[in-house]
Amino acid sequence: MTDEYYDLIVVGGGVNGAGIARDAAMRGLSVALFEKGDFCSGTSAWSSRLIHGGLRYLEYFEIPLVYESLNERRTLQRIAGHLVRPIRIAIPVYAGARRGKALIRLGLVAYDLLSFRKSLPNHDMPGRDAALDAEPGLNPEGLKALARYYDAQVTYAERLVLENVLDAERHGARVFNHSPVVGLLKDGSTVDGVLYRTPGSETPLEARGRAVVNAGGPWVDAVLAAAGPQPKELIGGTKGSHIVVGRFDGCPTDAIYVEARSDGRPFFIIPWNGLVLIGTTDLRYDGDLDTARAGDEEVDYLLAECNRVFPRAGLDRSSVHYAYAGVRPLPKRDEGPESAITRKHIIVENTTTAERLYSIIGGKLTTYRNLAEQVVDRVRQDLRLPAAACRTAVEALPGGHDTASIKGQLEEAGLLSAQGVKRVLEIYGSRAGELLEGIESGELPQGTLGDGRRVLEAEVVFAFAAEHAGSLIDVVHRRLMLGFDADQGRRHYPAILRLAAEHGAWDEQRRQDELAALTRYADSFLVAG
């Protein structure tokens, strides 16, 4: 690595880092991307999995952020249509709520106006009786109306991040998974690269570069600390927790966006992945970033509020399949409500540490692409590189091309059930063709996992061979997406272990260690009864 010198080194393989690496590589910069864990193993994975304009941000007059978000929502539907799909969201309007019918209607009218070029329908607001016809499980007490509008959902944010990584690599970027950055290098007052470790090695290696972008999310301050003590903390993260339950009596058809009675904070009840995702909370957090999990009080809060809105649900702790939490990389604010902290991104040049060292504060899953464009514009300007147009808004991600012919080929192959074909296309999009090619050539196995014929054995080997997976955890939770099934994919563990061990020639100790690590990881998301 000491023989290579990059235009740009990106630290952090979440959605922002992956997006920056893709944009920079597409514009001809030499790029290296480093991720300390697995790609999308941090904050990017733990959101409500919506690509949304931020209706709530209108309340804080962050109109430019809403406009930007709505524009990016449309862009992501175009370049990653297999991952980002429209979803209708309904707001039950109750008597006595902090946000009344008139205020909500005003917000939705503004939302429609700000997204005037959208392909989605405008909002509507049926009255009480029509609302109960549409969502009969809703609590009827005090219900006045149901405001409905459209946003978009990304079922698997992990796959969105991965496709940005893969496209960055396709355009020449070097990507390093499970490779933590442990130091920053300087040449005088200017950043000159990073020190990093590769999997299984404690000896740091050097990667030299003309500029470094710190996209470490809530770990931004930790990355900067590798260069020595910092004058102040940049990140004041808040923890957002979600619980995942099965479909319950009166379960909504649309996603529900409703005001909590206990504290007035809006939260979501979202049909997702065949289950129901409920969240989120918003609490200041100063604990261990690597082990952030949903707290007991947060779980009880979300259960109680969901039961209030859907009285027949009858949810308790035993209803929770698993829960997750992430820490938002927001600017540090010691006072004021968490909800009032801005969600817009900030690009900071850390000149007190080194010139051409940039840190990303804040940002949203929805607006990562626009953030990346701004960062690369800034870096190119500071490096005095020739102008080059950003193409990330017009060129589809690797799986974002037409899937009609691939669907036909999957059906003709006869390996998968109809549900399995749907699942594979929703995860891989047009890249499913690569799976078929590998199966037909004999490079990938041709069986399926389990009795439902939903999952190809080929996906396990493909995850290691073509998608930078380094462990069983990576495969189950961030490649095949089985970790988000109700049983967290546990029924498939033995088969996945066998395939991974055969592909990687793992010895017995490695097999035991990988299975134990996967089980511990899955267990860490369970909720005590």
N, C-alpha and C positions, 0 to 999 in steps of 0.2 A: 504493500500500500504506500510506502514512502516514495515510490517511484511515480505515483499518480498525484496530480494536482487538479483540484476541481474548481470550477467557477463558484459552485454553491454546495454547501453541506447543510442538510436539513436534519435536525434532531427531533425525533418524535414521529411515530408512524400511525397517528390517529388520522382523522379525516382532514384536518388542516395541513399536517405535514405531508400526507400522501397527495393532497391536491396541489400543494406548492411544488412538490417534486415532479408531478405530471406536467404542470404548466411550464416549469423551467426547462424540462427536458424537451418538450414539444417546441420550445422556442430556441433550441440549439445550445443551451447551456450544458456543460458537463456537470452532473449532479450525483451526489451520494446521499442516501437516505438511511438513517440509523434509528432503530426501534429497540428499546431495552427489553421489552417483553415480546409478545406477538403483535402483529399489526392489528389495530383496533381492539386491543385488550384493555384499554382504559376508558376514559370518559365518553368517547364517541359511541361505545357500545351500550351505554346505560341511560340513554334518553328515553323519551316517550315514543320514539321511532316515527315521528311525524316530520314531514317536509311542509312547513307551514309559514304563513306570513306573519304570525305573531299578532293575532287579534288583540291580545291583552296589552301589547306594547302601545296601542293607541291611547290607552288610559294614561300613559306617562308621556304622551305627545312625541314619541319616537317615530314620527311619520316617515322620515327617510329610511329607517331600518325596516319598517313594514313594507314600503315600496320595493326596497332592494330584495327582501325576502320573497315577496310575491313574484318578482321577476325571475329570481333564481328557482323558485318552485316550477315555473313553466319551463325553464331551461333543463332542469333535471328530469322532468317528465319526457323531454325530447331526447336527451342523450343517454338516459338510463331507464327507459320505459319498462324494462323487465323487473326492475327493482323498485321504482317509484310509481305508485298508482293512485288515482283519485280516491278520496274517501269523504263521505258526507258526515258532517259533525252537527250535532243537535244540542242546543242550549235550552234546557228547561227553565222557564221564567216563573219564579215563585213570588207570591206576595210577601213583602217584608224583606226581600233580599237587598243587599247593598247596591246591586246593579239592576235597575228596574227595566221594564219593557221598553220605555222610550230611549234610555241610554244604550241598550243593546241594539235596538234598531238603528240608532244613529251610528254606532260603531260598525255595523254590517253594511250600511249604505256607504260609509267611507271605505270599507274593505273592498267592496265591489268597484268603487271609483278608482282606487289605487291599483286594482288588478284589471284595468279596462281591456287589456289585450289578451286576457285569459281565454281558454277554451272551455272552462267549466261554467256551469250555470250560476246565476246570481242567487242571492239568499231568498228564502221565503219565511213566513212566520204564521203557521196555522194556529188557530185558537185552541182552547182547552180540549174540547171534544175531539177535534181532529188530531190533536197531539196524543191523546190517549188511544185513539185508533191506530196511530203510527207506532207508538211505543206503549203498549198496554201494561207493561211492568212498572212504569213510572209511578211514583207516589202521587196520587191525585190531590192530596190535601194542599190547598193554596196554589195549585198549578194554574197559571194564567195563559200561557202560550208555549210554543216550542219554536225557537229561532233556528233555522237550518241553513248551513252554508257548506261550501266545499273547500277542502285542502287536499293534501296528499300524504300517503303513508309509505315509509320504507320499512318493510317487514324485517329485512336483515341489513341493518346498517353496516355490519361487518363485511358484507359482500360489496357494498358501495366503496368502502375504504380499500378493500383488496383490489378491486378493478382499477382504481386510481393508481395503486402501487404497480400493478402489472402493466398498465399503459405507460407509466413513467419508465419502467424497465424496457418496454418495447421500443421506446424512443431514446434509449441509450443510458438511462440512469443505472447506477449500481445501488442495489438495495440490500440492507443488512438487517435481518431479523434476529431477535434474541441477542442483540449486540449493544449493550449499554455504553453510552458516552460517559467517561469518568474524568475527563479533563478537557480544558480549552487551551489551545496553543496560541501564542501571540508573537508577532514580529514587531517589536517596539510597541506602539500604541494601537496597532491594527491586529485583528484576529487573523490567525494563520492556520486554523484547522482544529482538529479534536483528537483526543485520545479515546480509544474505545476497546472493549473486550469482546472477543468472539465466544460462542458457546463452548463450554468446557475448558476455557483457558483463563488464567488469572493474569497473564502478561499483557499489559496494554500495547496496542498498536497505534500507529499514527495515520491519520488521514489529513492531508493538507488541503487548504482551500482559500479562495479569495474572500469569501463571505460565508457566514454561518447564520442560519435562521433557527432559533430556538422555538420549536412548536411543541413543547413538552406538555401543554395543557396545564393541569394543576401542578405538574412537576417543573414548571418554568423556573421557579426560584431555586430548586435543587440543581438544575443544570447550570445556572449562573454561579451557584456556590462552588462548583468545581473549579472556577477561576479564582476563588478566594472570597473573603467576606464582602457582602454587598451593602450599599448604603441604606437600602430599604427593601421591604418585600413588595413585589408587584401583584401577587395573587392573594385574594381573600376568598377562597372557595366556599361555595355553599353546596350542601349535600342534597341530592334529589333521589328519593327512593320510590320504587314501584313494587307491587305485588302481582303475581300471576295466578289466576284461579281458572277453574273450568267454567263452561257455560252454565248459568244458573237459571232458576225459574224466573221468568220475566226478563231475561237477558236482552239487552238492546240490539236492534238491527243496525243502527248507526252508532258511530262513536258519540259519547255523551261528554259534554264540557259543562261542568256545573260548579256552582259556588259552594264551598264547604260551609256548613252552618257554624262550626266551632270557631273558625278564624277568618272566614270570608275569602280564603284563597281558592281560586279556581283549580279544579283538577279534572283529569280525564278518566273515563271508563271506556275502553277501546276494544272492540273485537279484533283479535290479533292472533295469527298463527293457529287458528282453530281453538284458541283459548280467549281469556279476557285479561287485558293489561290495565291495571289501576294505578294511577299516580298523577302528579308527583308531589313530593314535599319540597321544602326550601329552607334549609337550616344551615347556619354558619358552622363550618367544620374545620377543626385544626388537628384532627387525629391522623393516623397512619393512612396515607393515600393508597397504599397497595392492598389494604384490608378493609376498605370502607364497605359496609354492608348495611342493609335496612335495619334500623333499631326497633325494639319491641313497641315503643310508643308510636313510631311511624306506621308500623303494620296495623296496630289497633286503630289508629286514626283513619287509615284508608278503608279498613273493613267497616268501621262504624259509619263513615260517610257514605259508602256504597250501599250499605243496608238501609240507610235513611232514604236515599233516592230510589232504591228498588226494594221495597219492603218484603217482597216474597223471596229475596235472594237467600236470606238466612245464612250468610257467610260467617265463619269463625276461623280460628287459626288452622284448624284441620282442613279447611277448604283451600289453603294456600299451597300450590305446588312448589313454588320457590319465590324468592324475592331478590331484587338487586338494587344497588345504589351506585351512583357516580358523583364525583365532585366537579362542579362547574368551575372552569378557570376564570373567574370574574375578577375585575380590578378590586384591590383591597379597599374596603370601606368598613370602618369599625362602628359606625353609627347608622341609624335609619333601618327601615325594614328591608329584609333580603329581597323582596319582590321589586323594590325600587332601584336596585343596582342594575345599571345598564347591561343589556345583552349584546350591544354592538361591539365589534372587535376593535382593538387598538394595536397598532404596530409601533413598537418602541425600539429605537436604536440605543443600545446600552453603552454609550460612549464612555461612561465612567469606568467600565470594565475593558472595553476594546471597541475601536471603530469597526464598522461593518459587521457587528454582532447585533442581530435583531431578535426581539422576543415578541411573541404573539399573546396578547391578553384577550380573553373573552372569545366571542365568536359563537356561531350556531351551526348545527349540522346542515341546516338549510342553505346557509350562505357561504359554505366553505369555498366554493369555486370562485366566487367574486373576491373573497379574501385572498385566495391564492394569486389571482390576477393582479391585485394591488401590490402584493408583496414582491412578485417577480418584476413588475414595473419599477418598483423602488430599487430593487437590487440592480437591475440592468442600468438604471440611471446612475446609481452611485458607482458602479463599475465602469461607467462610460462605454457601454456596449452599444452597438448599432440597434436601432429600433427594430422590433419584430412583433408582428401582430399576435395577440392571444387567440388561440383556436379552440380552447377547451369548451366554449359555449356552443360550438357548431359541430365538433367531431364527437361522435358517439363513443362511449366507453366500450371496452372490448366485447362485452356481452350485449350491447345495446343495439345491435343490428336486427334486421327482420328475422323472425323465428319461424315463419310459416313452413318453410321447407324442412327445417330441423324438426319441427313437431311431427311432420309426416314421416320423416326418417325414424324418429323414436318409436312412433306407433307401428311402423312396418317391421322394426327390429323385434318387436314382441317381448322385449325383456321386462318392461315396466307395465304396471296397471295404469289405467287412465289417470288416477290420482298421482301415480309416480311420474308420469309424463309431465303433468302440471307442475309438480314440485321441482323437477329438474329444470324446467324452463324458467321457473320463478327464481331459481338460485343462479343458474349459469347463463340464462338467455341464449344468445346465439353461440356462446362458447360450448354449449352442450354438444355441438358438432365435433369438438376436439375429443370429447369422451367417446363418441361413436367411432371416430377414426382410430383411437387407441384400442378399442375393443376389437374392431374388425381386423386390425393389423396384428393382434395378439400381444401388443405391448401392455395392455390393461386386462384384468380379469373380466369375465362376462356374466358372472352371476349377480344375484341380488341379496340384500341383507334381509333376513326375516321372511315372514310369510306374506306380507302385504305387497311385495314387489314395488315398494316406493323408493328404495335407495339402491343404487348400483354399487357393487363391490369396486368397480373401477374408480369411483369417487375417492376412496380411501388412498389408493396408490397415486391418483392424480393430485391429491392434496399435497403429498410430499414431493412428487416429481415436477409439478408445474405451478404450485401455489404457495411455496415457501413454508409449508407447515413443518414444525420441528418437534412436535410432541402429539400424544393422543389428545391432550386438552385442545390444542389448536385444531385438530381434525374434527372432533365432536362438536366443539362450541363455536368455531369461527370459519369452518369450511363446509361441512355437511349440514350444519345448523340443527343437528339433532339434540344438542344440549338445551334447546328451548322447547322440546316436546314436554308433555306433562310429566313423563318419567325421566326427563333429562337424557333420553337416549340410552338409558342403562341396559335395556334389553339387547342392545346391539354391541355392548362393550366387548364380549368375547370374540365376536366375529371381526370387529374392527381391530382389536389387538392382534389377532392371528394374521390378518392381511398386512398390517403395519410391520409386524415382526418379520414376516417373510420378505417383504420389500426391503427393509432396512437391515436384514440379517442380524436382528437383535438376539443377544444371548439371554439366558433365563433371568439373570439379574436385571437386565434392562427391561424385560417384559414385566417383571414384578414391580419395579420402580415406576414405570409408566402407568400401569393400572392403578397403583396406590395413589399416585399424584392426581390422576383423573378423578378418582373417587373422592379424595379429599376436597378437590376443587368444587365438584358438584355438591358435595355435602355442605360446603360453606354458604350456599344460597338457600338452604332449607330453613324453615321457620319452626321453632319449638312450639309444641302444642300447649 
